[in-house]
Amino acid sequence: MATSLDFLIGCEKSSFRFLAVNYGQMNATWTLPMLVGINRAKELLYSGREVFADEAYHIGLINHLVPNAQLMENQ
């Protein structure tokens, strides 16, 4: 779902995972490569591993990374 949003804001405790992999399905095959590149998208979709906030920001999965206390202030 996150890959379909216009603004991607995460806090220090955010994590992301493509759960459909656990059920033999793949979602986000169109939107994820546009955000993180084809090779990284394949890795995330095939493995289903959890991506934590700092990595998500570094690879372009989220646009902004804010401290937990400031998350609601950035509305």
PDB file of N, CA, C, O and CB in Angstrom:
ATOM      1  N   MET A   1       0.826  -1.191   0.000  1.00  0.00           N
ATOM      2  CA  MET A   1       0.000   0.000   0.000  1.00  0.00           C
ATOM      3  C   MET A   1       0.871   1.257   0.000  1.00  0.00           C
ATOM      4  O   MET A   1       0.559   2.225  -0.694  1.00  0.00           O
ATOM      5  CB  MET A   1      -0.940  -0.003   1.209  1.00  0.00           C
ATOM      6  N   ALA A   2       1.940   1.250   0.758  1.00  0.00           N
ATOM      7  CA  ALA A   2       2.777   2.450   0.875  1.00  0.00           C
ATOM      8  C   ALA A   2       3.325   2.897  -0.466  1.00  0.00           C
ATOM      9  O   ALA A   2       3.520   4.093  -0.685  1.00  0.00           O
ATOM     10  CB  ALA A   2       3.923   2.198   1.831  1.00  0.00           C
ATOM     11  N   THR A   3       3.575   1.966  -1.359  1.00  0.00           N
ATOM     12  CA  THR A   3       4.170   2.346  -2.641  1.00  0.00           C
ATOM     13  C   THR A   3       3.191   3.084  -3.542  1.00  0.00           C
ATOM     14  O   THR A   3       3.609   3.666  -4.544  1.00  0.00           O
ATOM     15  CB  THR A   3       4.684   1.120  -3.354  1.00  0.00           C
ATOM     16  N   SER A   4       1.912   3.079  -3.221  1.00  0.00           N
ATOM     17  CA  SER A   4       0.897   3.755  -4.031  1.00  0.00           C
ATOM     18  C   SER A   4       0.560   5.154  -3.535  1.00  0.00           C
ATOM     19  O   SER A   4      -0.259   5.839  -4.145  1.00  0.00           O
ATOM     20  CB  SER A   4      -0.352   2.929  -4.065  1.00  0.00           C
ATOM     21  N   LEU A   5       1.165   5.584  -2.457  1.00  0.00           N
ATOM     22  CA  LEU A   5       0.851   6.881  -1.867  1.00  0.00           C
ATOM     23  C   LEU A   5       1.694   7.993  -2.472  1.00  0.00           C
ATOM     24  O   LEU A   5       2.779   7.744  -2.999  1.00  0.00           O
ATOM     25  CB  LEU A   5       1.057   6.837  -0.363  1.00  0.00           C
ATOM     26  N   ASP A   6       1.191   9.221  -2.395  1.00  0.00           N
ATOM     27  CA  ASP A   6       1.910  10.373  -2.935  1.00  0.00           C
ATOM     28  C   ASP A   6       3.008  10.865  -2.006  1.00  0.00           C
ATOM     29  O   ASP A   6       4.071  11.276  -2.473  1.00  0.00           O
ATOM     30  CB  ASP A   6       0.947  11.495  -3.212  1.00  0.00           C
ATOM     31  N   PHE A   7       2.773  10.832  -0.713  1.00  0.00           N
ATOM     32  CA  PHE A   7       3.739  11.301   0.270  1.00  0.00           C
ATOM     33  C   PHE A   7       4.065  10.157   1.217  1.00  0.00           C
ATOM     34  O   PHE A   7       3.177   9.589   1.853  1.00  0.00           O
ATOM     35  CB  PHE A   7       3.197  12.531   1.050  1.00  0.00           C
ATOM     36  N   LEU A   8       5.326   9.831   1.302  1.00  0.00           N
ATOM     37  CA  LEU A   8       5.752   8.713   2.129  1.00  0.00           C
ATOM     38  C   LEU A   8       6.613   9.239   3.273  1.00  0.00           C
ATOM     39  O   LEU A   8       7.774   9.598   3.083  1.00  0.00           O
ATOM     40  CB  LEU A   8       6.528   7.663   1.289  1.00  0.00           C
ATOM     41  N   ILE A   9       6.023   9.275   4.454  1.00  0.00           N
ATOM     42  CA  ILE A   9       6.703   9.787   5.641  1.00  0.00           C
ATOM     43  C   ILE A   9       6.799   8.652   6.649  1.00  0.00           C
ATOM     44  O   ILE A   9       5.813   7.975   6.941  1.00  0.00           O
ATOM     45  CB  ILE A   9       5.953  11.025   6.248  1.00  0.00           C
ATOM     46  N   GLY A  10       7.987   8.459   7.170  1.00  0.00           N
ATOM     47  CA  GLY A  10       8.189   7.423   8.169  1.00  0.00           C
ATOM     48  C   GLY A  10       8.831   8.002   9.407  1.00  0.00           C
ATOM     49  O   GLY A  10       9.471   9.051   9.356  1.00  0.00           O
ATOM     50  N   CYS A  11       8.658   7.316  10.515  1.00  0.00           N
ATOM     51  CA  CYS A  11       9.342   7.708  11.743  1.00  0.00           C
ATOM     52  C   CYS A  11      10.412   6.669  12.045  1.00  0.00           C
ATOM     53  O   CYS A  11      10.522   5.658  11.352  1.00  0.00           O
ATOM     54  CB  CYS A  11       8.339   7.846  12.936  1.00  0.00           C
ATOM     55  N   GLU A  12      11.184   6.922  13.066  1.00  0.00           N
ATOM     56  CA  GLU A  12      12.312   6.054  13.398  1.00  0.00           C
ATOM     57  C   GLU A  12      11.907   4.609  13.663  1.00  0.00           C
ATOM     58  O   GLU A  12      12.721   3.700  13.499  1.00  0.00           O
ATOM     59  CB  GLU A  12      13.026   6.595  14.598  1.00  0.00           C
ATOM     60  N   LYS A  13      10.675   4.389  14.065  1.00  0.00           N
ATOM     61  CA  LYS A  13      10.208   3.037  14.384  1.00  0.00           C
ATOM     62  C   LYS A  13       9.449   2.378  13.235  1.00  0.00           C
ATOM     63  O   LYS A  13       8.949   1.264  13.392  1.00  0.00           O
ATOM     64  CB  LYS A  13       9.324   3.080  15.606  1.00  0.00           C
ATOM     65  N   SER A  14       9.354   3.037  12.092  1.00  0.00           N
ATOM     66  CA  SER A  14       8.632   2.475  10.954  1.00  0.00           C
ATOM     67  C   SER A  14       9.363   1.271  10.384  1.00  0.00           C
ATOM     68  O   SER A  14      10.591   1.191  10.420  1.00  0.00           O
ATOM     69  CB  SER A  14       8.438   3.532   9.869  1.00  0.00           C
ATOM     70  N   SER A  15       8.586   0.342   9.861  1.00  0.00           N
ATOM     71  CA  SER A  15       9.161  -0.756   9.096  1.00  0.00           C
ATOM     72  C   SER A  15       8.158  -1.140   8.014  1.00  0.00           C
ATOM     73  O   SER A  15       6.957  -0.901   8.141  1.00  0.00           O
ATOM     74  CB  SER A  15       9.509  -1.981  10.017  1.00  0.00           C
ATOM     75  N   PHE A  16       8.673  -1.732   6.963  1.00  0.00           N
ATOM     76  CA  PHE A  16       7.859  -2.068   5.802  1.00  0.00           C
ATOM     77  C   PHE A  16       8.176  -3.491   5.375  1.00  0.00           C
ATOM     78  O   PHE A  16       9.303  -3.966   5.515  1.00  0.00           O
ATOM     79  CB  PHE A  16       8.103  -1.072   4.637  1.00  0.00           C
ATOM     80  N   ARG A  17       7.152  -4.161   4.849  1.00  0.00           N
ATOM     81  CA  ARG A  17       7.322  -5.540   4.414  1.00  0.00           C
ATOM     82  C   ARG A  17       6.233  -5.855   3.404  1.00  0.00           C
ATOM     83  O   ARG A  17       5.105  -5.380   3.532  1.00  0.00           O
ATOM     84  CB  ARG A  17       7.274  -6.530   5.619  1.00  0.00           C
ATOM     85  N   PHE A  18       6.565  -6.644   2.413  1.00  0.00           N
ATOM     86  CA  PHE A  18       5.587  -7.037   1.404  1.00  0.00           C
ATOM     87  C   PHE A  18       5.060  -8.418   1.778  1.00  0.00           C
ATOM     88  O   PHE A  18       5.623  -9.443   1.393  1.00  0.00           O
ATOM     89  CB  PHE A  18       6.213  -7.036  -0.038  1.00  0.00           C
ATOM     90  N   LEU A  19       3.968  -8.418   2.539  1.00  0.00           N
ATOM     91  CA  LEU A  19       3.441  -9.637   3.147  1.00  0.00           C
ATOM     92  C   LEU A  19       2.849 -10.619   2.155  1.00  0.00           C
ATOM     93  O   LEU A  19       2.767 -11.811   2.454  1.00  0.00           O
ATOM     94  CB  LEU A  19       2.408  -9.284   4.149  1.00  0.00           C
ATOM     95  N   ALA A  20       2.438 -10.164   0.994  1.00  0.00           N
ATOM     96  CA  ALA A  20       1.824 -11.060   0.015  1.00  0.00           C
ATOM     97  C   ALA A  20       2.769 -12.181  -0.394  1.00  0.00           C
ATOM     98  O   ALA A  20       2.325 -13.245  -0.823  1.00  0.00           O
ATOM     99  CB  ALA A  20       1.389 -10.278  -1.214  1.00  0.00           C
ATOM    100  N   VAL A  21       4.074 -11.945  -0.262  1.00  0.00           N
ATOM    101  CA  VAL A  21       5.071 -12.972  -0.586  1.00  0.00           C
ATOM    102  C   VAL A  21       4.832 -14.224   0.250  1.00  0.00           C
ATOM    103  O   VAL A  21       5.040 -15.338  -0.230  1.00  0.00           O
ATOM    104  CB  VAL A  21       6.502 -12.438  -0.353  1.00  0.00           C
ATOM    105  N   ASN A  22       4.403 -14.052   1.482  1.00  0.00           N
ATOM    106  CA  ASN A  22       4.143 -15.191   2.368  1.00  0.00           C
ATOM    107  C   ASN A  22       2.998 -16.060   1.873  1.00  0.00           C
ATOM    108  O   ASN A  22       2.868 -17.210   2.293  1.00  0.00           O
ATOM    109  CB  ASN A  22       3.837 -14.702   3.768  1.00  0.00           C
ATOM    110  N   TYR A  23       2.173 -15.528   0.993  1.00  0.00           N
ATOM    111  CA  TYR A  23       1.022 -16.251   0.467  1.00  0.00           C
ATOM    112  C   TYR A  23       1.205 -16.623  -0.997  1.00  0.00           C
ATOM    113  O   TYR A  23       0.245 -16.989  -1.676  1.00  0.00           O
ATOM    114  CB  TYR A  23      -0.234 -15.423   0.634  1.00  0.00           C
ATOM    115  N   GLY A  24       2.436 -16.528  -1.479  1.00  0.00           N
ATOM    116  CA  GLY A  24       2.724 -16.906  -2.857  1.00  0.00           C
ATOM    117  C   GLY A  24       2.284 -15.882  -3.881  1.00  0.00           C
ATOM    118  O   GLY A  24       2.135 -16.213  -5.057  1.00  0.00           O
ATOM    119  N   GLN A  25       2.073 -14.658  -3.468  1.00  0.00           N
ATOM    120  CA  GLN A  25       1.647 -13.602  -4.383  1.00  0.00           C
ATOM    121  C   GLN A  25       2.659 -12.470  -4.351  1.00  0.00           C
ATOM    122  O   GLN A  25       3.464 -12.361  -3.426  1.00  0.00           O
ATOM    123  CB  GLN A  25       0.233 -13.082  -4.016  1.00  0.00           C
ATOM    124  N   MET A  26       2.606 -11.644  -5.361  1.00  0.00           N
ATOM    125  CA  MET A  26       3.454 -10.451  -5.373  1.00  0.00           C
ATOM    126  C   MET A  26       2.584  -9.249  -5.670  1.00  0.00           C
ATOM    127  O   MET A  26       1.789  -9.254  -6.610  1.00  0.00           O
ATOM    128  CB  MET A  26       4.605 -10.576  -6.418  1.00  0.00           C
ATOM    129  N   ASN A  27       2.745  -8.231  -4.863  1.00  0.00           N
ATOM    130  CA  ASN A  27       2.060  -6.973  -5.113  1.00  0.00           C
ATOM    131  C   ASN A  27       3.108  -5.894  -5.311  1.00  0.00           C
ATOM    132  O   ASN A  27       4.294  -6.153  -5.108  1.00  0.00           O
ATOM    133  CB  ASN A  27       1.093  -6.610  -3.949  1.00  0.00           C
ATOM    134  N   ALA A  28       2.724  -4.746  -5.684  1.00  0.00           N
ATOM    135  CA  ALA A  28       3.618  -3.596  -5.863  1.00  0.00           C
ATOM    136  C   ALA A  28       4.638  -3.806  -6.973  1.00  0.00           C
ATOM    137  O   ALA A  28       5.687  -3.160  -6.973  1.00  0.00           O
ATOM    138  CB  ALA A  28       4.339  -3.301  -4.572  1.00  0.00           C
ATOM    139  N   THR A  29       4.352  -4.695  -7.917  1.00  0.00           N
ATOM    140  CA  THR A  29       5.327  -4.963  -8.980  1.00  0.00           C
ATOM    141  C   THR A  29       5.468  -3.796  -9.947  1.00  0.00           C
ATOM    142  O   THR A  29       6.466  -3.709 -10.662  1.00  0.00           O
ATOM    143  CB  THR A  29       4.930  -6.208  -9.747  1.00  0.00           C
ATOM    144  N   TRP A  30       4.505  -2.913  -9.982  1.00  0.00           N
ATOM    145  CA  TRP A  30       4.597  -1.750 -10.861  1.00  0.00           C
ATOM    146  C   TRP A  30       5.187  -0.547 -10.130  1.00  0.00           C
ATOM    147  O   TRP A  30       6.054   0.142 -10.668  1.00  0.00           O
ATOM    148  CB  TRP A  30       3.217  -1.398 -11.420  1.00  0.00           C
ATOM    149  N   THR A  31       4.729  -0.298  -8.926  1.00  0.00           N
ATOM    150  CA  THR A  31       5.127   0.914  -8.214  1.00  0.00           C
ATOM    151  C   THR A  31       6.475   0.802  -7.503  1.00  0.00           C
ATOM    152  O   THR A  31       7.235   1.770  -7.480  1.00  0.00           O
ATOM    153  CB  THR A  31       4.077   1.269  -7.216  1.00  0.00           C
ATOM    154  N   LEU A  32       6.779  -0.335  -6.934  1.00  0.00           N
ATOM    155  CA  LEU A  32       8.021  -0.468  -6.166  1.00  0.00           C
ATOM    156  C   LEU A  32       9.277  -0.228  -7.006  1.00  0.00           C
ATOM    157  O   LEU A  32      10.156   0.506  -6.554  1.00  0.00           O
ATOM    158  CB  LEU A  32       8.089  -1.843  -5.547  1.00  0.00           C
ATOM    159  N   PRO A  33       9.408  -0.804  -8.198  1.00  0.00           N
ATOM    160  CA  PRO A  33      10.617  -0.533  -8.999  1.00  0.00           C
ATOM    161  C   PRO A  33      10.800   0.944  -9.343  1.00  0.00           C
ATOM    162  O   PRO A  33      11.931   1.407  -9.489  1.00  0.00           O
ATOM    163  CB  PRO A  33      10.568  -1.334 -10.279  1.00  0.00           C
ATOM    164  N   MET A  34       9.710   1.679  -9.474  1.00  0.00           N
ATOM    165  CA  MET A  34       9.829   3.112  -9.758  1.00  0.00           C
ATOM    166  C   MET A  34      10.421   3.859  -8.566  1.00  0.00           C
ATOM    167  O   MET A  34      11.056   4.898  -8.743  1.00  0.00           O
ATOM    168  CB  MET A  34       8.459   3.702 -10.121  1.00  0.00           C
ATOM    169  N   LEU A  35      10.220   3.343  -7.363  1.00  0.00           N
ATOM    170  CA  LEU A  35      10.736   3.992  -6.156  1.00  0.00           C
ATOM    171  C   LEU A  35      12.168   3.583  -5.832  1.00  0.00           C
ATOM    172  O   LEU A  35      13.000   4.431  -5.513  1.00  0.00           O
ATOM    173  CB  LEU A  35       9.844   3.671  -4.980  1.00  0.00           C
ATOM    174  N   VAL A  36      12.454   2.295  -5.913  1.00  0.00           N
ATOM    175  CA  VAL A  36      13.737   1.791  -5.413  1.00  0.00           C
ATOM    176  C   VAL A  36      14.632   1.169  -6.478  1.00  0.00           C
ATOM    177  O   VAL A  36      15.759   0.773  -6.179  1.00  0.00           O
ATOM    178  CB  VAL A  36      13.487   0.784  -4.352  1.00  0.00           C
ATOM    179  N   GLY A  37      14.154   1.078  -7.700  1.00  0.00           N
ATOM    180  CA  GLY A  37      14.931   0.431  -8.760  1.00  0.00           C
ATOM    181  C   GLY A  37      14.561  -1.039  -8.892  1.00  0.00           C
ATOM    182  O   GLY A  37      14.079  -1.659  -7.944  1.00  0.00           O
ATOM    183  N   ILE A  38      14.791  -1.581 -10.072  1.00  0.00           N
ATOM    184  CA  ILE A  38      14.336  -2.942 -10.373  1.00  0.00           C
ATOM    185  C   ILE A  38      15.039  -4.005  -9.526  1.00  0.00           C
ATOM    186  O   ILE A  38      14.386  -4.921  -9.027  1.00  0.00           O
ATOM    187  CB  ILE A  38      14.556  -3.241 -11.843  1.00  0.00           C
ATOM    188  N   ASN A  39      16.350  -3.899  -9.359  1.00  0.00           N
ATOM    189  CA  ASN A  39      17.069  -4.933  -8.603  1.00  0.00           C
ATOM    190  C   ASN A  39      16.682  -4.952  -7.132  1.00  0.00           C
ATOM    191  O   ASN A  39      16.490  -6.022  -6.555  1.00  0.00           O
ATOM    192  CB  ASN A  39      18.565  -4.725  -8.728  1.00  0.00           C
ATOM    193  N   ARG A  40      16.567  -3.787  -6.526  1.00  0.00           N
ATOM    194  CA  ARG A  40      16.168  -3.722  -5.114  1.00  0.00           C
ATOM    195  C   ARG A  40      14.715  -4.185  -4.969  1.00  0.00           C
ATOM    196  O   ARG A  40      14.379  -4.868  -4.002  1.00  0.00           O
ATOM    197  CB  ARG A  40      16.341  -2.273  -4.553  1.00  0.00           C
ATOM    198  N   ALA A  41      13.862  -3.822  -5.914  1.00  0.00           N
ATOM    199  CA  ALA A  41      12.464  -4.259  -5.868  1.00  0.00           C
ATOM    200  C   ALA A  41      12.372  -5.780  -5.921  1.00  0.00           C
ATOM    201  O   ALA A  41      11.604  -6.381  -5.169  1.00  0.00           O
ATOM    202  CB  ALA A  41      11.665  -3.639  -7.029  1.00  0.00           C
ATOM    203  N   LYS A  42      13.140  -6.399  -6.794  1.00  0.00           N
ATOM    204  CA  LYS A  42      13.136  -7.865  -6.871  1.00  0.00           C
ATOM    205  C   LYS A  42      13.554  -8.475  -5.539  1.00  0.00           C
ATOM    206  O   LYS A  42      12.927  -9.417  -5.054  1.00  0.00           O
ATOM    207  CB  LYS A  42      14.075  -8.352  -7.993  1.00  0.00           C
ATOM    208  N   GLU A  43      14.611  -7.935  -4.954  1.00  0.00           N
ATOM    209  CA  GLU A  43      15.088  -8.446  -3.667  1.00  0.00           C
ATOM    210  C   GLU A  43      13.996  -8.369  -2.604  1.00  0.00           C
ATOM    211  O   GLU A  43      13.757  -9.337  -1.882  1.00  0.00           O
ATOM    212  CB  GLU A  43      16.324  -7.663  -3.207  1.00  0.00           C
ATOM    213  N   LEU A  44      13.337  -7.221  -2.512  1.00  0.00           N
ATOM    214  CA  LEU A  44      12.316  -7.035  -1.479  1.00  0.00           C
ATOM    215  C   LEU A  44      11.084  -7.895  -1.733  1.00  0.00           C
ATOM    216  O   LEU A  44      10.509  -8.452  -0.798  1.00  0.00           O
ATOM    217  CB  LEU A  44      11.913  -5.571  -1.400  1.00  0.00           C
ATOM    218  N   LEU A  45      10.681  -8.002  -2.989  1.00  0.00           N
ATOM    219  CA  LEU A  45       9.487  -8.777  -3.311  1.00  0.00           C
ATOM    220  C   LEU A  45       9.728 -10.279  -3.203  1.00  0.00           C
ATOM    221  O   LEU A  45       8.850 -11.010  -2.746  1.00  0.00           O
ATOM    222  CB  LEU A  45       9.008  -8.434  -4.706  1.00  0.00           C
ATOM    223  N   TYR A  46      10.883 -10.744  -3.609  1.00  0.00           N
ATOM    224  CA  TYR A  46      11.172 -12.180  -3.546  1.00  0.00           C
ATOM    225  C   TYR A  46      11.432 -12.653  -2.118  1.00  0.00           C
ATOM    226  O   TYR A  46      11.056 -13.768  -1.755  1.00  0.00           O
ATOM    227  CB  TYR A  46      12.372 -12.508  -4.420  1.00  0.00           C
ATOM    228  N   SER A  47      12.064 -11.822  -1.318  1.00  0.00           N
ATOM    229  CA  SER A  47      12.434 -12.252   0.033  1.00  0.00           C
ATOM    230  C   SER A  47      11.340 -11.992   1.064  1.00  0.00           C
ATOM    231  O   SER A  47      11.177 -12.769   2.005  1.00  0.00           O
ATOM    232  CB  SER A  47      13.698 -11.553   0.461  1.00  0.00           C
ATOM    233  N   GLY A  48      10.593 -10.910   0.895  1.00  0.00           N
ATOM    234  CA  GLY A  48       9.589 -10.546   1.882  1.00  0.00           C
ATOM    235  C   GLY A  48      10.191 -10.061   3.185  1.00  0.00           C
ATOM    236  O   GLY A  48       9.505 -10.005   4.205  1.00  0.00           O
ATOM    237  N   ARG A  49      11.474  -9.709   3.160  1.00  0.00           N
ATOM    238  CA  ARG A  49      12.136  -9.288   4.397  1.00  0.00           C
ATOM    239  C   ARG A  49      11.644  -7.916   4.852  1.00  0.00           C
ATOM    240  O   ARG A  49      11.143  -7.123   4.054  1.00  0.00           O
ATOM    241  CB  ARG A  49      13.655  -9.261   4.204  1.00  0.00           C
ATOM    242  N   GLU A  50      11.794  -7.658   6.124  1.00  0.00           N
ATOM    243  CA  GLU A  50      11.381  -6.390   6.714  1.00  0.00           C
ATOM    244  C   GLU A  50      12.430  -5.318   6.435  1.00  0.00           C
ATOM    245  O   GLU A  50      13.630  -5.556   6.570  1.00  0.00           O
ATOM    246  CB  GLU A  50      11.153  -6.543   8.233  1.00  0.00           C
ATOM    247  N   VAL A  51      11.964  -4.146   6.048  1.00  0.00           N
ATOM    248  CA  VAL A  51      12.841  -3.004   5.787  1.00  0.00           C
ATOM    249  C   VAL A  51      12.561  -1.968   6.869  1.00  0.00           C
ATOM    250  O   VAL A  51      11.432  -1.501   7.018  1.00  0.00           O
ATOM    251  CB  VAL A  51      12.612  -2.405   4.337  1.00  0.00           C
ATOM    252  N   PHE A  52      13.594  -1.616   7.619  1.00  0.00           N
ATOM    253  CA  PHE A  52      13.437  -0.652   8.700  1.00  0.00           C
ATOM    254  C   PHE A  52      13.619   0.771   8.188  1.00  0.00           C
ATOM    255  O   PHE A  52      14.126   0.981   7.086  1.00  0.00           O
ATOM    256  CB  PHE A  52      14.431  -0.941   9.823  1.00  0.00           C
ATOM    257  N   ALA A  53      13.210   1.731   8.981  1.00  0.00           N
ATOM    258  CA  ALA A  53      13.092   3.131   8.571  1.00  0.00           C
ATOM    259  C   ALA A  53      14.342   3.703   7.925  1.00  0.00           C
ATOM    260  O   ALA A  53      14.251   4.338   6.875  1.00  0.00           O
ATOM    261  CB  ALA A  53      12.739   3.959   9.745  1.00  0.00           C
ATOM    262  N   ASP A  54      15.491   3.497   8.521  1.00  0.00           N
ATOM    263  CA  ASP A  54      16.703   4.108   7.965  1.00  0.00           C
ATOM    264  C   ASP A  54      17.026   3.562   6.581  1.00  0.00           C
ATOM    265  O   ASP A  54      17.425   4.322   5.699  1.00  0.00           O
ATOM    266  CB  ASP A  54      17.886   3.878   8.897  1.00  0.00           C
ATOM    267  N   GLU A  55      16.861   2.262   6.379  1.00  0.00           N
ATOM    268  CA  GLU A  55      17.090   1.685   5.052  1.00  0.00           C
ATOM    269  C   GLU A  55      16.014   2.144   4.076  1.00  0.00           C
ATOM    270  O   GLU A  55      16.316   2.455   2.924  1.00  0.00           O
ATOM    271  CB  GLU A  55      17.120   0.147   5.128  1.00  0.00           C
ATOM    272  N   ALA A  56      14.755   2.189   4.526  1.00  0.00           N
ATOM    273  CA  ALA A  56      13.661   2.626   3.657  1.00  0.00           C
ATOM    274  C   ALA A  56      13.915   4.031   3.128  1.00  0.00           C
ATOM    275  O   ALA A  56      13.653   4.315   1.959  1.00  0.00           O
ATOM    276  CB  ALA A  56      12.326   2.580   4.410  1.00  0.00           C
ATOM    277  N   TYR A  57      14.417   4.898   3.975  1.00  0.00           N
ATOM    278  CA  TYR A  57      14.740   6.264   3.551  1.00  0.00           C
ATOM    279  C   TYR A  57      15.925   6.261   2.590  1.00  0.00           C
ATOM    280  O   TYR A  57      15.901   6.948   1.569  1.00  0.00           O
ATOM    281  CB  TYR A  57      15.048   7.152   4.771  1.00  0.00           C
ATOM    282  N   HIS A  58      16.936   5.507   2.910  1.00  0.00           N
ATOM    283  CA  HIS A  58      18.155   5.459   2.096  1.00  0.00           C
ATOM    284  C   HIS A  58      17.885   4.938   0.678  1.00  0.00           C
ATOM    285  O   HIS A  58      18.484   5.430  -0.279  1.00  0.00           O
ATOM    286  CB  HIS A  58      19.202   4.578   2.778  1.00  0.00           C
ATOM    287  N   ILE A  59      16.997   3.957   0.530  1.00  0.00           N
ATOM    288  CA  ILE A  59      16.738   3.378  -0.795  1.00  0.00           C
ATOM    289  C   ILE A  59      15.607   4.073  -1.547  1.00  0.00           C
ATOM    290  O   ILE A  59      15.348   3.745  -2.705  1.00  0.00           O
ATOM    291  CB  ILE A  59      16.413   1.914  -0.654  1.00  0.00           C
ATOM    292  N   GLY A  60      14.928   5.030  -0.907  1.00  0.00           N
ATOM    293  CA  GLY A  60      13.875   5.778  -1.581  1.00  0.00           C
ATOM    294  C   GLY A  60      12.471   5.237  -1.395  1.00  0.00           C
ATOM    295  O   GLY A  60      11.546   5.661  -2.088  1.00  0.00           O
ATOM    296  N   LEU A  61      12.301   4.312  -0.476  1.00  0.00           N
ATOM    297  CA  LEU A  61      10.967   3.777  -0.208  1.00  0.00           C
ATOM    298  C   LEU A  61      10.093   4.800   0.506  1.00  0.00           C
ATOM    299  O   LEU A  61       8.876   4.812   0.324  1.00  0.00           O
ATOM    300  CB  LEU A  61      11.064   2.500   0.626  1.00  0.00           C
ATOM    301  N   ILE A  62      10.707   5.658   1.317  1.00  0.00           N
ATOM    302  CA  ILE A  62       9.993   6.778   1.936  1.00  0.00           C
ATOM    303  C   ILE A  62      10.731   8.071   1.606  1.00  0.00           C
ATOM    304  O   ILE A  62      11.940   8.065   1.376  1.00  0.00           O
ATOM    305  CB  ILE A  62       9.870   6.586   3.486  1.00  0.00           C
ATOM    306  N   ASN A  63       9.993   9.180   1.586  1.00  0.00           N
ATOM    307  CA  ASN A  63      10.568  10.481   1.242  1.00  0.00           C
ATOM    308  C   ASN A  63      11.147  11.222   2.434  1.00  0.00           C
ATOM    309  O   ASN A  63      12.147  11.928   2.307  1.00  0.00           O
ATOM    310  CB  ASN A  63       9.529  11.335   0.593  1.00  0.00           C
ATOM    311  N   HIS A  64      10.528  11.065   3.579  1.00  0.00           N
ATOM    312  CA  HIS A  64      10.926  11.813   4.773  1.00  0.00           C
ATOM    313  C   HIS A  64      11.023  10.863   5.956  1.00  0.00           C
ATOM    314  O   HIS A  64      10.186   9.978   6.134  1.00  0.00           O
ATOM    315  CB  HIS A  64       9.925  12.958   5.074  1.00  0.00           C
ATOM    316  N   LEU A  65      12.044  11.061   6.749  1.00  0.00           N
ATOM    317  CA  LEU A  65      12.233  10.291   7.973  1.00  0.00           C
ATOM    318  C   LEU A  65      12.309  11.286   9.122  1.00  0.00           C
ATOM    319  O   LEU A  65      13.217  12.115   9.175  1.00  0.00           O
ATOM    320  CB  LEU A  65      13.525   9.388   7.903  1.00  0.00           C
ATOM    321  N   VAL A  66      11.356  11.202  10.038  1.00  0.00           N
ATOM    322  CA  VAL A  66      11.282  12.162  11.136  1.00  0.00           C
ATOM    323  C   VAL A  66      11.334  11.430  12.475  1.00  0.00           C
ATOM    324  O   VAL A  66      10.966  10.258  12.557  1.00  0.00           O
ATOM    325  CB  VAL A  66       9.996  13.012  11.034  1.00  0.00           C
ATOM    326  N   PRO A  67      11.787  12.113  13.519  1.00  0.00           N
ATOM    327  CA  PRO A  67      11.758  11.506  14.857  1.00  0.00           C
ATOM    328  C   PRO A  67      10.318  11.195  15.265  1.00  0.00           C
ATOM    329  O   PRO A  67       9.384  11.886  14.858  1.00  0.00           O
ATOM    330  CB  PRO A  67      12.423  12.445  15.900  1.00  0.00           C
ATOM    331  N   ASN A  68      10.154  10.162  16.063  1.00  0.00           N
ATOM    332  CA  ASN A  68       8.811   9.749  16.495  1.00  0.00           C
ATOM    333  C   ASN A  68       8.007  10.908  17.065  1.00  0.00           C
ATOM    334  O   ASN A  68       6.825  11.057  16.754  1.00  0.00           O
ATOM    335  CB  ASN A  68       8.911   8.643  17.533  1.00  0.00           C
ATOM    336  N   ALA A  69       8.635  11.726  17.893  1.00  0.00           N
ATOM    337  CA  ALA A  69       7.940  12.828  18.562  1.00  0.00           C
ATOM    338  C   ALA A  69       7.450  13.887  17.578  1.00  0.00           C
ATOM    339  O   ALA A  69       6.493  14.599  17.880  1.00  0.00           O
ATOM    340  CB  ALA A  69       8.855  13.472  19.588  1.00  0.00           C
ATOM    341  N   GLN A  70       8.069  14.007  16.429  1.00  0.00           N
ATOM    342  CA  GLN A  70       7.700  15.040  15.458  1.00  0.00           C
ATOM    343  C   GLN A  70       6.779  14.536  14.354  1.00  0.00           C
ATOM    344  O   GLN A  70       6.393  15.316  13.483  1.00  0.00           O
ATOM    345  CB  GLN A  70       8.938  15.616  14.842  1.00  0.00           C
ATOM    346  N   LEU A  71       6.423  13.280  14.363  1.00  0.00           N
ATOM    347  CA  LEU A  71       5.642  12.716  13.266  1.00  0.00           C
ATOM    348  C   LEU A  71       4.327  13.446  13.045  1.00  0.00           C
ATOM    349  O   LEU A  71       4.004  13.780  11.905  1.00  0.00           O
ATOM    350  CB  LEU A  71       5.370  11.260  13.528  1.00  0.00           C
ATOM    351  N   MET A  72       3.572  13.700  14.078  1.00  0.00           N
ATOM    352  CA  MET A  72       2.276  14.360  13.920  1.00  0.00           C
ATOM    353  C   MET A  72       2.415  15.859  13.672  1.00  0.00           C
ATOM    354  O   MET A  72       1.469  16.486  13.195  1.00  0.00           O
ATOM    355  CB  MET A  72       1.423  14.125  15.150  1.00  0.00           C
ATOM    356  N   GLU A  73       3.559  16.444  13.980  1.00  0.00           N
ATOM    357  CA  GLU A  73       3.770  17.872  13.756  1.00  0.00           C
ATOM    358  C   GLU A  73       3.931  18.203  12.278  1.00  0.00           C
ATOM    359  O   GLU A  73       3.759  19.359  11.892  1.00  0.00           O
ATOM    360  CB  GLU A  73       4.989  18.345  14.521  1.00  0.00           C
ATOM    361  N   ASN A  74       4.251  17.236  11.454  1.00  0.00           N
ATOM    362  CA  ASN A  74       4.525  17.469  10.038  1.00  0.00           C
ATOM    363  C   ASN A  74       3.301  17.275   9.152  1.00  0.00           C
ATOM    364  O   ASN A  74       3.448  16.956   7.973  1.00  0.00           O
ATOM    365  CB  ASN A  74       5.624  16.555   9.577  1.00  0.00           C
ATOM    366  N   GLN A  75       2.135  17.453   9.672  1.00  0.00           N
ATOM    367  CA  GLN A  75       0.914  17.240   8.891  1.00  0.00           C
ATOM    368  C   GLN A  75       0.746  18.301   7.840  1.00  0.00           C
ATOM    369  O   GLN A  75      -0.229  18.278   7.089  1.00  0.00           O
ATOM    370  CB  GLN A  75      -0.302  17.216   9.791  1.00  0.00           C
TER     371      GLN A  75
END
